[in-house]
Amino acid sequence: MELFRIEQGEGVELGNQLKPIRFSTLLQGSAKERDLEDLIVARPELLSWDRVQVNSPELLIIARQPRQSNRRRADLFAIDRKGRLVVVEVKRDVADEQGRGEALEFQAIRYAAAASTMSASQVVDHLARHLAIEGGSRRRETSPQWRGRAIEVLRSHLADTTEEISDSELIEQLEESLSDQRVFLVAADFDPDVLSACAWLRGKGVDVACFRLRPYRVGEEIVLQRERVIPPRELGEFFQSMAEVKKGRSRSKPRVKADSPVAIVNQDEEYGVVEVSRWREVLTVVANYALDQGLAELPAGLRAAATEEGLRAPAKLQNGQYVTTSFSAKDIRRHASTALTAIGCPAEQIEIRTEAGKTFRLPE
């Protein structure tokens, strides 16, 4: 991309071409690689695959300068919306690359290889430490509070639907996707050899990408050019509705909104119809009904406590207890059925109706 000044006269006249400035001279005392890292951590949407959507990043940063088994440190670890691990390597300028003893792209690939055995539990640990540090904690070991917060952040980041998933389902989802790793290289500009190597690697099936974050001085302002260089945008990306799937590759499935519940119909006329909008509400409504009918103890698997502490997405029941509601829709129906069966509720006494017009009858 080239930028030119426009000079106003009798018509439109082309002025001088704007030249990019180096990150190393951007700030007083010279900007360091860490300054560029700070920018990406604060605004990870800069590494969006397509257009930048403010406050809607495709990447979740989970670690800065993480120490690996080979005692080396990558710049950043992130998780994308599909749960894939992304190794981000940051360099300010071409001069930084040329002064290295090892090529930038191969260093990043080596980091990705070292992290290839990372487990879902380790991802949670990384993110918990990152959140703790960002929160001002200096302890090396993270508390259960931060680990719980990390799970909630991951759950929100990975949610393809509005349906909540349990902790175990979250871990399973991560374990399945972590093996598909990606490498993102970030710099103000790249040596042609780096771009050539990355283009060759993509041709061989390695998921590597190069993002250019290049500053310009325009009058008294500094503006930032953001561009995905490798892979370049293809023609099909400009005609998304007509884009063809390349031979041997399948089109990714669009995200589908979960089939949310809209009403609970109880054959007991005293209770009638209750409007709901989330599956967690189904659990609390049915649990409260069972308690009304003399349920002495909640079903096994439902974590209950006198306070909200330690519970996932807690909801308060009419007996004063708090109960965990962070389950999949299927598990919520299972727990609800168990509670109804425990009070001798006739089969299919309660109907759950959804936005898509489906009906689930409980107890199953």
TADAGI-V844208 format. One record per pair of residues at least 12 apart in sequence whose ideal C-beta (glycine too) atoms are under 7 Angstrom apart, sorted by the first residue. I is the first residue (numbers start at 1). GAP is how many residues later the second one is. D is the distance in Angstrom with one decimal. If there is no record, write none. Layout:
i:I gap:GAP d:D
i:I gap:GAP d:D
This chain:
i:1 gap:224 d:6.2
i:1 gap:226 d:6.4
i:2 gap:15 d:6.4
i:3 gap:14 d:7.0
i:3 gap:15 d:4.1
i:3 gap:213 d:6.3
i:4 gap:13 d:5.2
i:4 gap:14 d:6.7
i:5 gap:13 d:6.6
i:18 gap:198 d:5.4
i:18 gap:200 d:6.7
i:20 gap:168 d:6.8
i:20 gap:194 d:4.8
i:20 gap:195 d:6.5
i:20 gap:196 d:5.4
i:21 gap:194 d:5.4
i:21 gap:195 d:6.6
i:21 gap:196 d:5.4
i:22 gap:71 d:5.0
i:22 gap:166 d:6.7
i:23 gap:13 d:6.2
i:23 gap:69 d:4.0
i:23 gap:70 d:5.9
i:23 gap:165 d:5.4
i:23 gap:192 d:6.4
i:24 gap:68 d:5.7
i:24 gap:69 d:6.0
i:26 gap:189 d:5.7
i:26 gap:196 d:6.8
i:31 gap:61 d:6.7
i:33 gap:57 d:5.6
i:33 gap:58 d:6.5
i:33 gap:59 d:5.6
i:36 gap:54 d:5.3
i:36 gap:56 d:5.9
i:36 gap:177 d:7.0
i:37 gap:27 d:6.6
i:37 gap:38 d:6.0
i:37 gap:39 d:6.5
i:37 gap:53 d:5.4
i:40 gap:36 d:6.7
i:40 gap:48 d:6.9
i:40 gap:50 d:6.8
i:40 gap:146 d:6.7
i:41 gap:20 d:5.3
i:41 gap:23 d:6.6
i:44 gap:13 d:4.0
i:44 gap:15 d:4.5
i:44 gap:17 d:5.6
i:44 gap:34 d:6.9
i:45 gap:12 d:4.2
i:46 gap:167 d:6.4
i:46 gap:180 d:5.7
i:47 gap:12 d:5.5
i:47 gap:137 d:5.8
i:47 gap:164 d:5.7
i:52 gap:174 d:6.6
i:58 gap:22 d:5.8
i:58 gap:23 d:5.6
i:59 gap:19 d:4.2
i:59 gap:21 d:5.7
i:59 gap:27 d:6.0
i:60 gap:18 d:6.0
i:60 gap:19 d:4.8
i:60 gap:93 d:7.0
i:60 gap:97 d:4.5
i:61 gap:15 d:6.0
i:61 gap:17 d:5.1
i:61 gap:69 d:6.8
i:62 gap:15 d:5.1
i:62 gap:16 d:6.2
i:62 gap:17 d:5.7
i:62 gap:61 d:6.1
i:62 gap:64 d:4.6
i:62 gap:65 d:4.2
i:62 gap:68 d:5.7
i:63 gap:13 d:6.9
i:63 gap:14 d:4.1
i:63 gap:63 d:4.2
i:63 gap:67 d:5.3
i:64 gap:12 d:5.9
i:64 gap:66 d:6.7
i:66 gap:60 d:6.2
i:68 gap:43 d:6.7
i:68 gap:46 d:4.4
i:68 gap:47 d:6.3
i:69 gap:45 d:5.9
i:70 gap:44 d:5.3
i:72 gap:39 d:7.0
i:74 gap:13 d:5.4
i:74 gap:15 d:6.6
i:74 gap:37 d:4.0
i:75 gap:13 d:5.7
i:75 gap:14 d:5.3
i:75 gap:15 d:4.6
i:76 gap:12 d:3.9
i:77 gap:49 d:6.2
i:79 gap:44 d:6.6
i:79 gap:78 d:6.7
i:80 gap:102 d:6.9
i:81 gap:76 d:6.9
i:81 gap:77 d:6.8
i:82 gap:95 d:5.6
i:83 gap:75 d:5.5
i:83 gap:90 d:5.8
i:83 gap:91 d:5.1
i:83 gap:94 d:3.4
i:83 gap:95 d:6.7
i:84 gap:93 d:5.3
i:84 gap:94 d:7.0
i:84 gap:96 d:4.7
i:84 gap:97 d:6.4
i:84 gap:98 d:5.7
i:85 gap:30 d:6.2
i:85 gap:33 d:6.3
i:85 gap:93 d:5.4
i:85 gap:96 d:4.9
i:86 gap:96 d:4.6
i:86 gap:98 d:5.7
i:87 gap:21 d:5.7
i:87 gap:24 d:5.0
i:87 gap:25 d:4.5
i:87 gap:28 d:6.4
i:87 gap:94 d:6.8
i:87 gap:96 d:5.2
i:88 gap:96 d:4.7
i:88 gap:98 d:6.3
i:89 gap:15 d:6.3
i:89 gap:18 d:6.5
i:89 gap:19 d:4.0
i:89 gap:22 d:7.0
i:89 gap:96 d:5.4
i:90 gap:96 d:4.7
i:91 gap:13 d:6.0
i:91 gap:96 d:4.4
i:92 gap:95 d:6.7
i:92 gap:96 d:6.0
i:93 gap:94 d:6.8
i:93 gap:95 d:5.0
i:93 gap:96 d:6.5
i:94 gap:95 d:5.1
i:94 gap:96 d:6.7
i:94 gap:97 d:5.4
i:97 gap:94 d:5.1
i:97 gap:97 d:6.4
i:98 gap:93 d:6.5
i:103 gap:91 d:6.8
i:103 gap:94 d:6.9
i:104 gap:81 d:6.0
i:104 gap:90 d:5.5
i:105 gap:80 d:6.4
i:105 gap:89 d:5.5
i:105 gap:92 d:5.0
i:105 gap:93 d:5.5
i:105 gap:96 d:7.0
i:105 gap:103 d:6.7
i:108 gap:75 d:4.8
i:108 gap:77 d:6.0
i:109 gap:74 d:6.0
i:112 gap:69 d:5.0
i:112 gap:71 d:5.3
i:116 gap:65 d:6.4
i:118 gap:60 d:6.1
i:120 gap:51 d:4.6
i:120 gap:54 d:3.6
i:120 gap:55 d:4.8
i:120 gap:58 d:6.6
i:123 gap:51 d:6.0
i:124 gap:23 d:6.2
i:124 gap:26 d:5.1
i:124 gap:27 d:6.1
i:124 gap:30 d:6.9
i:127 gap:23 d:4.0
i:127 gap:26 d:6.5
i:127 gap:27 d:6.6
i:128 gap:14 d:4.1
i:128 gap:18 d:4.3
i:128 gap:19 d:4.5
i:128 gap:22 d:4.1
i:129 gap:13 d:5.4
i:131 gap:15 d:5.6
i:131 gap:18 d:5.7
i:131 gap:19 d:5.9
i:132 gap:14 d:4.6
i:151 gap:16 d:6.0
i:151 gap:19 d:6.5
i:154 gap:16 d:6.2
i:155 gap:15 d:5.5
i:158 gap:12 d:7.0
i:158 gap:15 d:6.3
i:160 gap:95 d:4.9
i:161 gap:95 d:6.4
i:161 gap:96 d:6.0
i:161 gap:97 d:3.6
i:162 gap:95 d:5.9
i:162 gap:96 d:4.5
i:162 gap:98 d:5.9
i:163 gap:95 d:3.6
i:163 gap:116 d:6.4
i:163 gap:165 d:6.6
i:163 gap:166 d:5.4
i:164 gap:115 d:6.8
i:164 gap:116 d:6.6
i:164 gap:149 d:6.7
i:164 gap:162 d:5.7
i:165 gap:163 d:5.6
i:166 gap:160 d:6.0
i:166 gap:161 d:5.1
i:166 gap:162 d:5.8
i:166 gap:165 d:6.3
i:167 gap:145 d:6.8
i:169 gap:159 d:5.9
i:182 gap:25 d:4.4
i:183 gap:24 d:6.8
i:183 gap:25 d:4.4
i:184 gap:25 d:5.3
i:184 gap:27 d:6.3
i:185 gap:13 d:6.9
i:185 gap:25 d:4.8
i:186 gap:25 d:4.9
i:186 gap:27 d:6.1
i:187 gap:25 d:6.8
i:188 gap:24 d:6.8
i:188 gap:25 d:6.2
i:188 gap:26 d:4.6
i:188 gap:27 d:6.9
i:189 gap:23 d:6.3
i:189 gap:25 d:6.2
i:190 gap:20 d:5.8
i:190 gap:39 d:6.8
i:195 gap:15 d:6.4
i:195 gap:34 d:6.6
i:195 gap:35 d:5.9
i:198 gap:12 d:5.5
i:198 gap:32 d:4.6
i:199 gap:31 d:5.8
i:202 gap:28 d:6.7
i:202 gap:29 d:5.8
i:209 gap:19 d:6.5
i:209 gap:21 d:5.8
i:209 gap:22 d:6.7
i:210 gap:19 d:4.5
i:210 gap:20 d:4.0
i:211 gap:17 d:5.7
i:211 gap:18 d:7.0
i:212 gap:13 d:6.8
i:212 gap:15 d:4.5
i:212 gap:17 d:5.1
i:213 gap:13 d:5.7
i:259 gap:95 d:4.6
i:259 gap:96 d:5.9
i:259 gap:97 d:4.5
i:259 gap:99 d:6.2
i:260 gap:17 d:6.2
i:260 gap:18 d:6.5
i:260 gap:94 d:6.5
i:260 gap:95 d:5.3
i:261 gap:15 d:5.1
i:261 gap:18 d:6.0
i:261 gap:21 d:5.4
i:261 gap:91 d:5.3
i:261 gap:92 d:6.9
i:261 gap:93 d:5.4
i:262 gap:13 d:6.8
i:262 gap:14 d:6.8
i:262 gap:91 d:5.7
i:262 gap:92 d:6.3
i:262 gap:93 d:5.6
i:263 gap:12 d:5.5
i:263 gap:13 d:6.6
i:263 gap:90 d:4.7
i:264 gap:12 d:5.9
i:264 gap:18 d:6.3
i:264 gap:21 d:5.5
i:264 gap:86 d:6.3
i:264 gap:88 d:5.7
i:265 gap:85 d:6.9
i:265 gap:86 d:4.2
i:265 gap:88 d:6.7
i:266 gap:23 d:6.8
i:266 gap:83 d:6.9
i:266 gap:84 d:5.3
i:267 gap:82 d:4.8
i:271 gap:18 d:6.3
i:279 gap:50 d:4.6
i:279 gap:53 d:4.9
i:280 gap:33 d:6.2
i:280 gap:35 d:6.3
i:280 gap:45 d:3.7
i:282 gap:50 d:5.8
i:282 gap:54 d:6.6
i:282 gap:70 d:6.0
i:283 gap:42 d:5.3
i:283 gap:49 d:4.8
i:283 gap:52 d:6.5
i:283 gap:53 d:6.1
i:284 gap:31 d:4.7
i:284 gap:33 d:6.6
i:284 gap:41 d:6.8
i:286 gap:50 d:4.1
i:286 gap:53 d:6.2
i:286 gap:54 d:6.7
i:286 gap:64 d:6.7
i:287 gap:30 d:5.7
i:287 gap:36 d:6.6
i:287 gap:52 d:5.9
i:288 gap:29 d:5.9
i:288 gap:30 d:5.0
i:290 gap:49 d:4.2
i:290 gap:50 d:6.2
i:290 gap:52 d:6.9
i:290 gap:53 d:5.3
i:291 gap:26 d:6.5
i:291 gap:27 d:5.9
i:291 gap:28 d:5.6
i:293 gap:50 d:4.5
i:294 gap:49 d:6.1
i:295 gap:44 d:6.1
i:295 gap:47 d:5.9
i:295 gap:48 d:5.3
i:298 gap:25 d:6.7
i:298 gap:41 d:6.9
i:299 gap:36 d:5.4
i:299 gap:39 d:3.9
i:299 gap:40 d:5.3
i:299 gap:43 d:6.8
i:301 gap:34 d:6.1
i:302 gap:21 d:5.6
i:302 gap:22 d:6.6
i:302 gap:33 d:5.6
i:303 gap:20 d:6.9
i:303 gap:21 d:4.2
i:304 gap:17 d:4.7
i:304 gap:18 d:6.7
i:304 gap:19 d:4.7
i:305 gap:16 d:6.8
i:305 gap:17 d:5.6
i:306 gap:15 d:6.5
i:307 gap:15 d:6.3
i:308 gap:14 d:5.0
i:311 gap:13 d:4.7
i:312 gap:12 d:4.9
i:312 gap:14 d:3.5
i:313 gap:12 d:4.8
i:313 gap:13 d:4.2
i:333 gap:27 d:5.9
i:333 gap:29 d:6.4
i:333 gap:31 d:6.8
i:336 gap:26 d:5.5
i:337 gap:25 d:5.0
i:337 gap:26 d:3.9
i:337 gap:27 d:4.7
i:340 gap:22 d:5.7
i:340 gap:23 d:4.2
i:341 gap:22 d:4.7
i:345 gap:18 d:5.8
i:347 gap:16 d:6.0
i:348 gap:13 d:3.7
i:350 gap:12 d:4.6
